[in-house]
């Protein structure tokens, strides 16, 4: 499809959460900058979350049903979990089937691979429907700057079109997972397992450092010099400063959802993930201590409690938390 053809598409976006809202806003800004024929149409259950994108020129839909009947060429979804994806797609597929409209469905959420495959199979049974799984890597600040990495999986032409719509509008790079939508979701889980494993390792090592004469601050200086990846520096900084406010980032609750998916994938493939098992335990501990809405780096609280330290205040003993 040519650029001109792509700019003639009618596109809708469902889900304006911590990632979906800046992604949709950037897509609307991109469409406006290219003088696209149609503005983006957006929907979110909490309607006020659509306001920034509407102020940038988008239209607001009143329901998923409205979008399913709206004659859109492309519908993009960004949702919190598998249950939300199931709920939305049960409406989208029924609605588009009744209307007989040709629509590309682009699903950007982190969901289990078998759900991706199920959605693709269900979409194939609806005339003119195509499905692409396109999860994204990156926290909300990267989403705001349109620097996400987009993974695409699905039929060739649909996958190519999804990449053209999302990059450079909402992301900086496409990782092509080929024709398998399951591969796209699996890559997302594997990538997240590396990040979660890194957070767990940082938590364990920085906690141990604070129990020695070295201290976490000095060890963090080592991290910045020898492991200068954005995730290591960012999450390490949160841990040493006890800065666990989520600020729209990835929460303990979201981390638990992903950790369960990772461990399920590991069990199904007879491949252990002991680091993620440890992270899962510490995520549970942090949630039990009232941290469900905190940034997932607060899982360090599990290591701190086990070592007799306050879960969220470096340098304080555990008894001050009780």
N, C-alpha and C positions, 0 to 999 in steps of 0.2 A: 504494500500500500504506500502511495506517495505521501509526502508531508501534507500536501494540500488536501488529499482525501482524509487523512487522519484528523486534520483540523475541522473537517465537516462533520465529525462524529458527534452524536448526542451521548454525553457521558453522565452517569449518576454515581454517587458515592454514598455508601451506607456505613456508619460507624465513625464517630468523631471523638475518640478517646485520646489518650496521651500521645499516641503515634498518629492515629487517623486524622485528628484535627489539623496538625501542621502539614501532613501530607496532602490533605484535600485543599488546604489553603494555598500551598505551593502549586498544586495542579491548576487551581483557578487562576492564580497569577500568571502562570505559564500560558494558559489559554488566552487570557486577556492580552498578554504581550505579543502573541502571535496572531491577534485579530481572528480568533477561531469563530466559526459560524454560530456556536451555541455556548452559553455559559455552563458551568458545572451545576448539576442539581444535587443537593446534599440532604441527607436525613440522619437524625440521631434521636434516640428515645428521649433524652433530655434536650429539648428543642433549643435552649439558649446556647448550647455548645456550637450550634451552626452559625451564630451571629457573626463571628470574625470572617468566616468564608463568604457569608452573604454580603457583608460590608465591602468585600473585595470584588463583588459582582456576581456571585453565585445565586442560584434560586434555591428556596427551601421547600422540600417535600413534606407532607404531613404524615406519611406512613410508608412502610415497606410495600404495602399493597399498591399505593400510588405509583411507586417506582416500577413495580412489576407490571403495571398496566400502561406505563408511560411511553412505550415505543423507543426505549433507549438502545443505542448500538452497543454500548459498553456499560456494565454495572460493576463497580469495584467495591469490595467489602473489606473492612478492617474492624475486627470484633474481638471481644475479650477472651473467649474460650470456645471449646468445641460445642457446648450446649447452645451458645448464642449463634454460632455458625449454622448449626442444624435448624434452629428456629427460623432464622432469616431465609435460608435456602429452601426450606419447605414452602415458604410463601413465594419466593422468586421463581422457582421452577413451576409451581402450579399456575402462578399468574401469567408468566410468559408463555406457557403452553396454551392457555386459553386464548391469548391474544394472537398467537401465531407470528411472533416477532423474532427476527434474527438478532441474537444478542450474545456478546462475548462476556462471560462472567469471570472476573479476576479476583481471586481470594488471596488476601495479603496477610491473614492472621497466622499465628503459630498454632497449628492443629496437628493431631496425630495422623500419620501417613495413611492409615486405612480410611479415615474420614475423607481425606483428599480423593482417594480412589473411588469411594462411594459417591461423592459429589460428581465426579467426572462421569461415572456410569449413569447416574440419574440424569445428568444433563444430556447425554447422548440419546436418551430416549425421548427427548423433547425436540421436535423438528426445529432446525436452525439454531440450536443452542450449542455453544462451545465453552469449555471450561479450562482455565489456567490457574495453577497454584503458584503464587508469587509472594512468598513471605519475605520480610525485610530484616536486615541486620542493622542495628544502630539504636542508640537511646534517643529520647525526645530532642535534646539539643542538636543532634545530627539531623533529625527529621526537620527541624526548623530551618536548617541551613541547606536542605535538599542534598545531603551527603550520605544518605542511606545506601546500602548495598542490597540490590534486589535479586532474589533467586527466582528463576522462572522454570516451570515444568509443564509440559502439555504438548498438544499437537503443534507441528512446526509453524504454520502461518499464524495461528492464534498466539503462540508463545512469542513470536517475533513482534506482533502487534502490541502485546502487553508490554514488552520491553520498550518499545518506541513511545508508548503512552507514559510510562512511569519514569523513564530516564531520557533526558536530564531533569524532567519536571519535578520529581520528588526524590530522586536518587542520583548517585554519581557513577554507578557501575552495575552491570547485569552479570550475574553468575548463571550460566546456562546449564540447567540440570537435564536437558534433553527432553524426550517425549514423555517421560514418566512424571506424573504429578506426585506420586509417592516419593520419588527421589528428591523433589524440591522440599517437601515437608521433612524428609529425613535429614537432608543437609542442614536445614534450619535447626533441628534438634541437636545434631552433632556439633554445630557451631556454638549453640547455646551451652552445650555441655562443657566445651572448652572454656567458655567465659565463666560459667558457674564454678567449674573446677578451679579456675584461677582465683576467684573470690574466696573460695574455701581455703586454698593454700595460703593466700595472703592473710586470711584471718588466723589460721593456725600459727603461721610463722611470726606474725606481728604480736600475737598474744604471748608466744614463747619469749620473744625478744624483751617484752615488758617484764617478764619474770626473771630476767638476767640483768647483768650490769650494762648490757648493750643498749636496751631500750628500743621501742618501736620507731622512734623518730630517726635514729641512725640507720636502722635497717631499711626504712622507707627511702632514705637517701641512696642506698645501694640499689633499690628497685628502680629509682629514676635514672640511675646511671647505666645499669646493666639489663634492665627489662623495660625499656622505655615505650612499651605499647600503651595506647590510650586507655585501655581497660585497666591495666595494672596501675598506671599512675592515678587514674580517676578513682577507682575503688580503693586503692591503697590510701589515697588522700582522705577519703571519707572515713576510713577505719581509724587512722591516726588522729583525726580531728574530732571523732565522735559525731560526725555530721551525717546523721541517718535519716533526715527528712527526705521523703521521696521526691518532692518538687516535680511531680509529674513523671518521675523515672520508673524503674522496674521495682515492684514491691515484693515483699516476702510472700504474699498470697499468690502473685503471678509466678514467682520463682517456684513455689510448691507445685503449681499446675504443670510447669515445664519439667521439673525434676521427676515427677511421676511419669510423664511421657517418656523421658530419657530412660528411666529404670525399666519401664515396660518394654521399650525397644531393645534394651540390653538383654532382658530375660528371653524375649522372643528369638533373639539371635545367639543365645548361649554365650554372651560376651560380657563379663563382669565390668561394672563401673564403680569400684570401691570409693573413689573420691566423691562421686555424685551421691553415693549412699551416705557418706559422712556429711555432705552438704545438706542432704535431705533431713537428716537428724537435726542439724543445727538450724535449718529453716523452721522446723517444727518447734524447737526450743524457743526461738525468737518470737514466733507467733504466740506460743503459750505465755510468754512474758508480756503480751500486749502489743507486739510489734507487727501485726499483720499488714498495716498500711505503711510501714517504714520501708526505706530502700533495702534491697536484698543484701547489701553489704552488711547490714546489721545482723546477719547470721553469725558474725564473729561473736555475738553474745553467747552462743553455745560453747565455743572454745573458752571464752573468758569464764563462764560459770563453772565449767569443768576444772578450771585451774584456780578457782577460788576468788575470781575477780568480779567486779560489778559488770553486768552485761553491756552497759552503754556509757560507762564513765571510766575511762582509763585512769589507772592509779588508785582507784578505790577498791576496797575489799568487798567481797560478796555480802557480808553481813549488813552492809549499809543499804543493800538493795532489798533486804528482807523485812 
